[in-house]
Amino acid sequence: MLQTILTFLSIIAVVQSACDNGCSGHGQCTLHGVCKCYDNWGIGLSHLSGDCSERICPFELAWVDTPDKLGSRHKYAECANRGICNRESGECECFPGYEGKACQRTSCPNDCSGHGRCMYIQDLPFGVAAQDAQKVDFFEQDPKTFSYYQWDNSKTRGCLCDPEYGDVDCSKRLCDHGTDVMDARPDLTTAAKYQVQYIRFNAEAKTLNEPKGLSGKTFALTFKSKLNETFTTVPIPFYESDSDFSSFVLDVQEALKRLPNRVIDNIDVSGGFDSADNYGASAYLNITFTGNHVQGPQNLITVRAYTCGDGCTPKLSGLELRPSTMNVTEVQRSDYNSYECGRRGKCDYTTGVCNCFAGYSGATCGTISCLV
């Protein structure tokens, strides 16, 4: 019996001694001298067991890899193929421009310089007002983004700059935009044209011949300037009768002109009202940008027609409108243009102030101070 026990123990010793370095304390020695490593332990780039002396780093979808025979790409790879694994610590040392436990996402340049937010591509809003894309219903409460379903939707990131800041890292102060005062129109015999934006309101009907009443219900308009500043008007009451429609037009005009900083210094509003049909009342507005601060093409206005109750700014009762209601559209292009510093100066991106060329002055270099 004693001889049998000694023989058995010697066999165990031989088996265990056959595993290199005793599996380094991070695995179990199996038959044929092969280590079965614990999770996240192995050896070398092959990640085979070896002596279980090296850590394995986290895996994520590879940014770039070699396609397999089926053409599949972006397989899971250690450090997403954008970093080097530190075998001592088990942490990825990411290449510049990448970050995360497995280098799975891009970093934003200069961390957006403290003047913006670093956001995933699927969350980035339109570069201009949402309505300029002409792909969303402007009566959605928050029409900001396109749906994005590509493989890098949770990997690629970019800066969303604060108002008055721009460039890829939000490091530059933006300068005012204005028309080039020396730019001649092709036909000077006709009056200059201003941009006109068209909005239509089609009321939803309760039943076939019973339109929903919109009188007294409130909505708001949002305007985005060339400096990425967003301004929303006070609540505007809607009227659906010919006798009150002139007051409604004036309310819209005054609400836009009262936006802060005289961002819209002058504007003309006109419109019309169609009596209720079987589908509900219908009205339209033509908004003409006539001010010096809004010369040239402007971002399309956004209508805030949803209900916004207690604690919401501005507080809106909302409009019940038909889904077929048209988006805001540009019905007349402006003869004026809109350039940074009016194309007659250079922007000082540290201050956001235009340095006008000789002979020009003003916030947008739109004043000719002398003629040679």
C-alpha positions as a printed NumPy array, in Angstrom:
array([[  0.   ,   0.   ,   0.   ],
       [  2.808,   2.422,   0.91 ],
       [  4.588,   1.662,  -2.357],
       [  1.408,   2.375,  -4.305],
       [  0.944,   5.761,  -2.611],
       [  4.546,   6.784,  -3.308],
       [  4.194,   5.768,  -6.938],
       [  1.018,   7.887,  -7.297],
       [  2.651,  10.937,  -5.729],
       [  5.657,  10.617,  -7.992],
       [  3.394,  10.576, -11.018],
       [  1.684,  13.785,  -9.825],
       [  5.063,  15.452,  -9.289],
       [  6.209,  14.47 , -12.777],
       [  2.984,  15.799, -14.316],
       [  3.168,  19.123, -12.456],
       [  6.835,  19.57 , -13.104],
       [  6.132,  19.143, -16.832],
       [  4.249,  22.496, -16.966],
       [  6.587,  25.414, -17.677],
       [  7.174,  27.615, -14.653],
       [  4.353,  25.85 , -12.863],
       [  1.891,  27.944, -14.998],
       [  3.257,  31.015, -13.189],
       [  0.542,  30.713, -10.59 ],
       [ -2.062,  31.867, -13.101],
       [ -3.333,  28.552, -14.416],
       [ -3.751,  24.842, -13.905],
       [ -1.37 ,  22.214, -15.216],
       [ -3.192,  19.621, -17.298],
       [ -2.08 ,  16.451, -18.997],
       [  0.821,  16.514, -21.44 ],
       [  2.355,  19.493, -19.654],
       [ -0.114,  22.061, -21.015],
       [ -1.237,  24.972, -18.855],
       [ -4.91 ,  25.907, -18.715],
       [ -4.615,  29.609, -17.951],
       [ -7.048,  31.615, -15.922],
       [ -9.064,  34.301, -17.664],
       [ -6.99 ,  37.185, -19.082],
       [ -3.714,  35.294, -18.788],
       [ -1.626,  33.708, -21.547],
       [  1.576,  34.365, -23.414],
       [  2.563,  36.41 , -26.429],
       [  0.511,  37.733, -29.334],
       [ -0.811,  34.251, -30.114],
       [ -2.642,  34.176, -26.767],
       [ -1.899,  30.452, -26.425],
       [ -1.528,  29.16 , -22.926],
       [  2.267,  28.942, -22.628],
       [  3.257,  29.459, -19.003],
       [  0.378,  31.908, -18.256],
       [  2.934,  34.574, -17.385],
       [  1.53 ,  37.442, -19.477],
       [ -1.7  ,  39.356, -19.222],
       [ -4.174,  39.664, -22.105],
       [ -5.661,  43.095, -22.779],
       [ -9.332,  43.899, -23.515],
       [-10.77 ,  43.244, -26.969],
       [-12.998,  45.548, -29.031],
       [-14.057,  45.878, -32.672],
       [-10.919,  46.507, -34.709],
       [-10.586,  49.856, -36.435],
       [ -8.626,  48.203, -39.266],
       [ -7.86 ,  44.535, -39.784],
       [ -7.327,  41.983, -42.509],
       [-10.592,  40.635, -43.968],
       [-11.199,  36.934, -43.723],
       [-12.045,  34.675, -46.667],
       [-15.69 ,  35.779, -46.437],
       [-14.752,  39.443, -46.585],
       [-15.72 ,  40.127, -42.971],
       [-13.954,  43.086, -41.407],
       [-13.758,  44.791, -38.049],
       [-13.52 ,  41.626, -36.002],
       [-12.738,  41.796, -32.295],
       [ -9.071,  42.525, -31.714],
       [ -6.878,  43.182, -28.718],
       [ -6.769,  46.947, -28.072],
       [ -8.93 ,  47.287, -31.22 ],
       [ -5.699,  47.242, -33.251],
       [ -5.067,  50.827, -32.159],
       [ -2.782,  50.264, -29.205],
       [ -0.067,  48.065, -27.687],
       [ -0.88 ,  45.712, -24.847],
       [  1.22 ,  46.123, -21.712],
       [  1.705,  42.466, -20.757],
       [  2.679,  43.397, -17.222],
       [ -0.431,  45.397, -16.366],
       [ -2.918,  44.052, -18.906],
       [ -3.761,  47.597, -20.011],
       [ -3.787,  48.994, -23.53 ],
       [ -1.345,  51.769, -24.379],
       [ -3.368,  53.524, -27.071],
       [ -1.948,  55.331, -30.064],
       [ -2.513,  59.113, -30.237],
       [ -6.098,  59.915, -31.094],
       [ -7.602,  56.837, -29.429],
       [ -8.689,  56.123, -25.895],
       [-10.712,  53.746, -23.738],
       [ -9.897,  50.494, -21.996],
       [ -9.454,  48.81 , -25.403],
       [ -8.704,  51.92 , -27.513],
       [-12.226,  51.462, -28.809],
       [-13.108,  55.12 , -29.349],
       [-11.495,  58.179, -30.845],
       [-10.498,  61.065, -28.643],
       [-11.56 ,  64.577, -29.555],
       [ -8.747,  66.902, -30.662],
       [ -7.442,  69.019, -27.791],
       [-10.42 ,  67.82 , -25.755],
       [-12.481,  70.39 , -27.681],
       [-10.319,  73.156, -26.153],
       [-12.743,  73.595, -23.283],
       [-15.274,  75.181, -25.648],
       [-17.315,  72.182, -26.697],
       [-18.479,  68.682, -25.937],
       [-16.987,  65.452, -27.244],
       [-19.84 ,  63.368, -28.678],
       [-20.288,  60.12 , -30.581],
       [-21.062,  60.47 , -34.27 ],
       [-24.552,  59.036, -33.75 ],
       [-25.338,  61.852, -31.298],
       [-23.894,  64.774, -33.246],
       [-26.605,  67.199, -34.416],
       [-26.944,  68.845, -37.791],
       [-24.153,  71.203, -38.769],
       [-26.858,  73.762, -39.485],
       [-30.464,  74.056, -38.387],
       [-32.293,  70.749, -38.634],
       [-34.683,  72.104, -41.232],
       [-31.859,  72.884, -43.639],
       [-31.437,  69.138, -44.09 ],
       [-35.037,  68.824, -45.317],
       [-35.22 ,  65.277, -43.99 ],
       [-37.077,  65.607, -40.714],
       [-40.513,  66.721, -39.604],
       [-40.015,  70.115, -37.984],
       [-42.843,  69.437, -35.538],
       [-40.788,  66.794, -33.762],
       [-39.862,  67.932, -30.275],
       [-36.145,  67.48 , -30.732],
       [-35.277,  67.026, -34.444],
       [-31.512,  67.058, -34.11 ],
       [-29.875,  63.985, -35.574],
       [-29.993,  61.481, -38.388],
       [-30.175,  57.811, -37.464],
       [-26.711,  56.323, -37.828],
       [-26.223,  52.57 , -37.891],
       [-22.688,  52.102, -39.223],
       [-20.177,  49.902, -37.428],
       [-18.437,  52.886, -35.793],
       [-21.56 ,  54.505, -34.311],
       [-20.242,  54.017, -30.782],
       [-16.585,  54.542, -31.658],
       [-16.048,  57.69 , -33.728],
       [-16.405,  60.994, -31.889],
       [-16.19 ,  64.67 , -32.71 ],
       [-16.545,  68.083, -31.086],
       [-19.853,  69.873, -30.756],
       [-18.662,  73.434, -30.279],
       [-20.246,  75.987, -27.995],
       [-21.871,  79.045, -29.607],
       [-19.349,  81.5  , -31.076],
       [-16.637,  78.817, -31.336],
       [-15.643,  76.699, -34.308],
       [-13.054,  74.529, -36.097],
       [-12.474,  70.843, -35.511],
       [-11.236,  71.388, -31.94 ],
       [-13.462,  74.391, -31.064],
       [-10.347,  76.504, -30.556],
       [-11.352,  79.478, -32.712],
       [-13.698,  82.336, -31.915],
       [-16.055,  82.883, -34.826],
       [-16.436,  86.296, -36.425],
       [-19.619,  87.922, -37.655],
       [-20.83 ,  87.232, -41.185],
       [-21.996,  89.881, -43.604],
       [-22.459,  90.67 , -47.268],
       [-19.539,  91.753, -49.435],
       [-20.266,  95.416, -50.093],
       [-18.179,  95.365, -53.274],
       [-19.926,  92.357, -54.762],
       [-22.049,  93.496, -57.724],
       [-25.333,  91.827, -58.61 ],
       [-25.678,  90.595, -62.2  ],
       [-28.67 ,  92.857, -62.898],
       [-28.629,  96.214, -61.121],
       [-31.865,  97.35 , -62.8  ],
       [-33.957,  95.138, -60.505],
       [-34.402,  95.522, -56.791],
       [-32.264,  93.362, -54.539],
       [-33.938,  90.242, -53.212],
       [-34.049,  89.16 , -49.599],
       [-34.333,  85.598, -48.369],
       [-37.937,  84.511, -47.783],
       [-38.83 ,  81.47 , -45.681],
       [-42.26 ,  79.862, -45.914],
       [-44.107,  78.132, -43.043],
       [-47.486,  76.435, -43.295],
       [-49.784,  75.362, -40.451],
       [-52.39 ,  72.691, -41.214],
       [-54.657,  71.999, -38.25 ],
       [-55.601,  68.425, -37.413],
       [-59.313,  67.581, -37.572],
       [-61.172,  65.876, -34.723],
       [-63.626,  64.249, -37.112],
       [-64.284,  64.655, -40.811],
       [-66.058,  68.026, -40.53 ],
       [-64.906,  69.205, -37.113],
       [-61.505,  70.898, -37.157],
       [-59.597,  71.164, -33.918],
       [-59.497,  74.662, -32.521],
       [-56.048,  76.257, -32.447],
       [-57.027,  79.755, -31.362],
       [-55.106,  80.773, -28.267],
       [-52.762,  77.771, -28.449],
       [-49.1  ,  78.753, -28.297],
       [-45.955,  77.745, -30.172],
       [-42.451,  79.201, -30.591],
       [-39.887,  79.782, -33.331],
       [-36.168,  78.999, -33.039],
       [-33.477,  80.789, -35.054],
       [-29.836,  79.661, -35.332],
       [-27.312,  82.342, -36.26 ],
       [-24.118,  81.969, -38.288],
       [-22.221,  81.929, -34.971],
       [-24.083,  78.75 , -33.912],
       [-26.128,  80.699, -31.387],
       [-29.66 ,  79.369, -30.931],
       [-32.463,  81.707, -29.895],
       [-36.094,  80.79 , -29.219],
       [-38.935,  83.298, -29.137],
       [-41.465,  83.846, -26.385],
       [-44.701,  81.833, -26.738],
       [-46.727,  83.045, -29.736],
       [-50.533,  82.609, -29.629],
       [-52.111,  81.213, -32.796],
       [-55.259,  82.731, -34.319],
       [-57.397,  80.957, -36.889],
       [-59.724,  83.652, -38.181],
       [-59.306,  86.378, -40.794],
       [-60.175,  89.108, -38.304],
       [-57.358,  88.159, -35.919],
       [-54.771,  87.032, -38.443],
       [-53.167,  90.462, -38.841],
       [-52.505,  90.468, -35.087],
       [-51.016,  86.998, -35.38 ],
       [-48.63 ,  88.163, -38.118],
       [-47.51 ,  91.127, -36.003],
       [-46.987,  88.85 , -32.984],
       [-44.673,  86.616, -35.032],
       [-42.761,  89.588, -36.383],
       [-42.269,  91.215, -32.983],
       [-41.291,  87.917, -31.344],
       [-38.478,  87.407, -33.872],
       [-37.269,  91.021, -33.681],
       [-37.102,  90.816, -29.872],
       [-34.619,  87.954, -29.859],
       [-31.498,  88.862, -27.81 ],
       [-28.504,  90.77 , -29.188],
       [-30.545,  91.985, -32.158],
       [-29.634,  88.748, -33.875],
       [-32.538,  89.541, -36.249],
       [-32.438,  93.317, -36.524],
       [-35.222,  93.611, -39.08 ],
       [-37.751,  91.259, -40.57 ],
       [-41.053,  91.418, -42.464],
       [-43.784,  88.855, -41.901],
       [-46.842,  88.352, -44.071],
       [-49.24 ,  85.491, -44.543],
       [-52.721,  84.279, -45.095],
       [-55.474,  82.187, -43.586],
       [-57.556,  79.544, -45.347],
       [-60.962,  78.781, -43.873],
       [-61.37 ,  75.367, -42.333],
       [-61.994,  72.533, -44.762],
       [-62.832,  68.909, -44.073],
       [-59.347,  68.407, -42.702],
       [-58.939,  71.483, -40.528],
       [-57.844,  75.104, -40.696],
       [-54.791,  76.086, -42.706],
       [-52.521,  79.135, -42.497],
       [-49.147,  80.178, -43.874],
       [-46.421,  82.721, -43.148],
       [-43.785,  84.325, -45.366],
       [-40.803,  85.559, -43.334],
       [-38.511,  88.005, -45.168],
       [-35.076,  88.781, -43.679],
       [-34.417,  92.455, -44.398],
       [-31.976,  93.472, -41.646],
       [-28.257,  94.118, -42.013],
       [-27.493,  91.359, -39.503],
       [-29.347,  88.742, -41.557],
       [-28.297,  89.535, -45.088],
       [-27.704,  86.595, -47.365],
       [-28.758,  82.988, -46.78 ],
       [-29.767,  82.153, -43.21 ],
       [-30.463,  78.885, -41.425],
       [-34.08 ,  77.849, -41.73 ],
       [-36.294,  78.676, -38.78 ],
       [-37.505,  75.776, -36.636],
       [-41.102,  75.635, -35.393],
       [-41.592,  74.443, -31.801],
       [-45.182,  73.244, -32.003],
       [-45.066,  70.572, -29.296],
       [-46.559,  70.843, -25.81 ],
       [-44.052,  72.086, -23.239],
       [-45.603,  72.206, -19.759],
       [-44.553,  73.237, -16.263],
       [-40.837,  73.658, -15.826],
       [-40.257,  73.993, -19.574],
       [-38.908,  77.122, -21.276],
       [-40.695,  78.551, -23.094],
       [-43.923,  77.094, -21.739],
       [-46.083,  76.068, -24.73 ],
       [-49.58 ,  74.627, -25.015],
       [-48.666,  73.316, -28.481],
       [-50.485,  72.999, -31.798],
       [-52.243,  69.876, -33.034],
       [-51.2  ,  69.796, -36.663],
       [-51.513,  67.339, -39.502],
       [-48.492,  65.092, -40.129],
       [-48.61 ,  66.285, -43.73 ],
       [-47.801,  69.846, -42.664],
       [-44.961,  71.134, -44.82 ],
       [-41.5  ,  71.78 , -43.496],
       [-40.099,  75.275, -43.438],
       [-38.803,  76.005, -46.925],
       [-36.882,  78.757, -48.667],
       [-39.129,  80.242, -51.362],
       [-36.832,  83.1  , -52.414],
       [-33.061,  83.198, -52.468],
       [-31.26 ,  86.321, -51.397],
       [-29.21 ,  88.415, -53.812],
       [-26.981,  89.238, -50.877],
       [-24.174,  86.935, -49.797],
       [-22.868,  86.073, -46.359],
       [-19.136,  85.804, -45.72 ],
       [-16.949,  85.867, -42.649],
       [-15.966,  89.526, -42.14 ],
       [-17.82 ,  90.298, -45.363],
       [-14.834,  88.966, -47.318],
       [-13.222,  92.377, -46.707],
       [-11.19 ,  91.522, -43.637],
       [ -9.534,  88.737, -41.661],
       [-10.972,  87.167, -38.542],
       [ -8.897,  87.279, -35.368],
       [ -9.795,  83.831, -34.084],
       [ -8.536,  84.608, -30.59 ],
       [-11.013,  87.446, -30.084],
       [-13.69 ,  86.852, -32.702],
       [-13.21 ,  90.388, -34.057],
       [-12.755,  91.235, -37.738],
       [ -9.557,  93.023, -38.752],
       [-10.835,  94.912, -41.778],
       [ -8.721,  95.682, -44.805],
       [ -7.777,  99.304, -45.48 ],
       [-10.802, 101.325, -46.516],
       [-13.376,  99.143, -44.723],
       [-14.808,  99.213, -41.231],
       [-17.645,  97.842, -39.153],
       [-18.362,  94.588, -37.335],
       [-18.467,  92.713, -40.658],
       [-16.292,  95.15 , -42.645],
       [-19.438,  96.214, -44.44 ],
       [-18.804,  99.955, -44.388],
       [-16.629, 101.617, -47.027],
       [-14.653, 104.306, -45.239],
       [-12.848, 105.664, -48.281],
       [-12.683, 105.252, -52.032],
       [ -9.415, 105.42 , -53.947]])
